[in-house]
Amino acid sequence: MQKNIDLIHKSLSLPDNIASGVSSRIKLHPHGLGAKNQTCIIFSDDHNEGDGHVKCVGVEKESDLKIPRNYSVRGRIPVYRLDDVVDTAGMHIVAAKMDTEGYEDNVLEGGRKVLLGLEGVQDAIITEFAPKWITEKGGDPTSAMKKIFEAGFLVKKTVGYMSENDMMDMTKFSDRSDLVLHSQSYRSRK
């Protein structure tokens, strides 16, 4: 949403962020990420406009959109595949943070090279994971976990890691979990 983009630009222009070099290391892409390039509808809670949700599946016009009560449509947003936006050549991506309000499976699908590929994230992905939300956004939480597992990532537990069977069992996850996923290369160094 434009308000969020404006707030990020404002933060990046703060003298402390410029002086510390943070601003020069961040490139803001003012669009969403998904499984394919398309235009989607963005909506948010009437009392928390910054909490944006995106619907892309089968929505031709805003009147066809089924959104929760007390939510309003905020506009349309271009959505691109992460693999089409970020060139990983020469990059060393140590970690990635993903919080897409249930759109994680779609972002993983469009960002397999960047997030899960050999030249992609090297050590960790920190992600929100809400199976119900993923399903509501047209994704498949088990498919998302399968992609993560097949790329060599495991879900970190308080002690150790989840097994493949536990990762595929959606009842092992709460309604909304924040997960740390460690790569095989990270685990072998520890």
C-alpha positions as CSV (number, residue, x, y, z in Angstrom):
1,M,0.0,0.0,0.0
2,Q,1.3,3.4,-0.8
3,K,1.2,4.6,2.8
4,N,3.5,1.7,3.8
5,I,5.9,2.5,0.9
6,D,5.9,6.2,1.9
7,L,6.7,5.2,5.5
8,I,9.6,3.0,4.4
9,H,11.0,5.8,2.2
10,K,10.7,8.2,5.2
11,S,12.6,5.7,7.4
12,L,15.3,5.3,4.8
13,S,15.8,9.1,4.6
14,L,16.4,9.5,8.3
15,P,19.9,10.9,9.1
16,D,20.8,8.0,11.4
17,N,19.9,5.4,8.7
18,I,21.9,7.3,6.1
19,A,24.9,7.8,8.4
20,S,25.0,4.1,9.4
21,G,24.8,2.9,5.8
22,V,21.6,1.1,6.3
23,S,19.8,3.2,3.7
24,S,22.4,2.5,1.0
25,R,22.0,-1.3,1.5
26,I,18.3,-1.4,1.0
27,K,16.5,-1.3,-2.3
28,L,12.7,-1.0,-2.0
29,H,10.6,-2.7,-4.6
30,P,7.2,-1.1,-4.5
31,H,5.2,-4.2,-5.4
32,G,4.1,-7.5,-4.1
33,L,5.6,-11.0,-4.6
34,G,3.8,-14.1,-5.7
35,A,3.8,-17.2,-7.9
36,K,3.3,-15.3,-11.1
37,N,3.2,-11.8,-12.5
38,Q,-0.2,-10.3,-12.2
39,T,-2.3,-7.5,-10.7
40,C,-4.0,-8.2,-7.4
41,I,-6.4,-6.5,-5.0
42,I,-5.0,-5.4,-1.6
43,F,-7.3,-4.9,1.4
44,S,-6.7,-4.3,5.1
45,D,-8.5,-4.0,8.5
46,D,-10.4,-0.7,8.9
47,H,-8.5,-0.2,12.2
48,N,-5.1,-1.2,11.0
49,E,-4.5,-0.1,7.4
50,G,-0.9,-1.2,7.5
51,D,-2.0,-4.9,7.8
52,G,-2.3,-5.5,4.1
53,H,-3.7,-8.7,2.6
54,V,-3.7,-9.6,-1.1
55,K,-6.2,-11.6,-3.1
56,C,-5.2,-12.7,-6.6
57,V,-7.1,-15.9,-7.2
58,G,-10.1,-15.6,-9.6
59,V,-10.8,-12.0,-8.7
60,E,-11.9,-10.0,-11.8
61,K,-13.5,-7.1,-10.1
62,E,-13.5,-5.8,-6.6
63,S,-17.2,-6.6,-6.1
64,D,-16.4,-10.4,-6.5
65,L,-13.9,-10.2,-3.6
66,K,-14.9,-11.9,-0.4
67,I,-13.1,-10.1,2.4
68,P,-13.6,-10.2,6.2
69,R,-16.0,-7.9,7.9
70,N,-14.4,-4.6,8.9
71,Y,-11.9,-4.8,6.1
72,S,-11.8,-2.5,3.1
73,V,-10.2,-2.6,-0.4
74,R,-7.2,-0.3,-0.6
75,G,-6.4,-0.7,-4.2
76,R,-4.6,-2.8,-6.8
77,I,-1.0,-3.9,-6.5
78,P,1.4,-5.3,-9.1
79,V,2.7,-8.7,-8.1
80,Y,5.9,-10.2,-9.5
81,R,7.9,-13.4,-9.1
82,L,10.8,-12.9,-6.7
83,D,13.1,-14.8,-9.1
84,D,12.2,-12.3,-11.9
85,V,13.0,-9.3,-9.6
86,V,16.2,-10.3,-7.8
87,D,19.4,-11.6,-9.6
88,T,21.3,-13.7,-7.1
89,A,24.5,-13.8,-9.2
90,G,27.4,-12.5,-7.1
91,M,25.2,-12.2,-4.0
92,H,25.7,-13.8,-0.6
93,I,22.3,-13.9,1.0
94,V,22.7,-15.1,4.6
95,A,19.1,-14.9,5.7
96,A,15.7,-13.8,4.6
97,K,12.6,-12.6,6.5
98,M,9.2,-13.4,5.1
99,D,5.9,-12.2,6.6
100,T,3.3,-12.1,3.9
101,E,0.1,-12.7,5.8
102,G,-0.6,-16.1,4.4
103,Y,0.9,-15.6,1.0
104,E,4.1,-17.5,1.8
105,D,3.4,-20.5,-0.4
106,N,2.9,-18.2,-3.4
107,V,6.1,-16.2,-2.6
108,L,8.0,-19.5,-2.3
109,E,6.7,-20.7,-5.6
110,G,7.8,-17.5,-7.4
111,G,11.1,-17.3,-5.5
112,R,12.4,-20.8,-5.6
113,K,15.8,-19.7,-6.9
114,V,16.3,-16.8,-4.5
115,L,14.8,-18.4,-1.4
116,L,15.5,-22.1,-1.9
117,G,18.0,-22.4,-4.7
118,L,21.8,-23.1,-4.5
119,E,22.6,-19.4,-5.1
120,G,19.8,-18.2,-2.8
121,V,19.5,-17.9,1.0
122,Q,22.5,-19.7,2.5
123,D,21.6,-20.1,6.2
124,A,18.2,-19.1,7.5
125,I,14.7,-18.1,6.6
126,I,12.6,-16.5,9.3
127,T,8.9,-16.7,8.3
128,E,5.4,-16.3,9.6
129,F,3.5,-19.6,9.0
130,A,-0.2,-19.8,9.4
131,P,-1.7,-22.8,7.6
132,K,-5.2,-21.4,7.7
133,W,-4.1,-18.1,6.2
134,I,-2.1,-19.8,3.5
135,T,-5.1,-21.9,2.4
136,E,-7.3,-18.8,2.4
137,K,-4.9,-17.1,0.1
138,G,-5.0,-19.9,-2.4
139,G,-1.9,-21.7,-1.3
140,D,-1.2,-25.1,0.2
141,P,0.7,-25.1,3.5
142,T,1.9,-28.7,3.1
143,S,3.2,-27.9,-0.4
144,A,5.1,-24.9,1.1
145,M,6.7,-27.1,3.8
146,K,7.6,-29.7,1.1
147,K,9.4,-27.0,-0.9
148,I,11.2,-25.9,2.2
149,F,12.2,-29.4,3.2
150,E,13.3,-30.4,-0.4
151,A,15.6,-27.4,-0.5
152,G,17.3,-28.7,2.7
153,F,15.8,-26.4,5.3
154,L,14.4,-27.7,8.6
155,V,12.2,-26.0,11.1
156,K,14.1,-25.2,14.3
157,K,12.6,-26.3,17.6
158,T,13.6,-25.1,21.0
159,V,16.0,-28.1,21.0
160,G,16.9,-29.6,17.6
161,Y,14.8,-29.7,14.5
162,M,11.4,-31.0,13.3
163,S,11.4,-34.2,11.4
164,E,10.1,-34.4,7.8
165,N,6.9,-36.0,9.0
166,D,6.4,-33.3,11.6
167,M,7.0,-30.6,9.0
168,M,4.3,-32.1,6.8
169,D,1.8,-32.4,9.6
170,M,-0.1,-29.0,9.8
171,T,-1.5,-29.9,13.2
172,K,2.0,-29.4,14.6
173,F,1.7,-25.6,13.8
174,S,-0.4,-23.2,15.8
175,D,-2.9,-20.8,14.1
176,R,0.1,-18.5,13.5
177,S,3.7,-19.5,14.1
178,D,6.9,-17.6,13.6
179,L,9.4,-20.2,12.3
180,V,13.2,-20.2,11.9
181,L,14.3,-22.5,9.1
182,H,17.9,-23.5,8.9
183,S,19.6,-24.8,5.8
184,Q,21.6,-28.0,5.6
185,S,24.8,-26.0,5.2
186,Y,24.1,-24.0,8.3
187,R,23.3,-27.1,10.4
188,S,26.5,-28.8,9.2
189,R,28.6,-25.9,10.5
190,K,27.0,-26.0,14.0
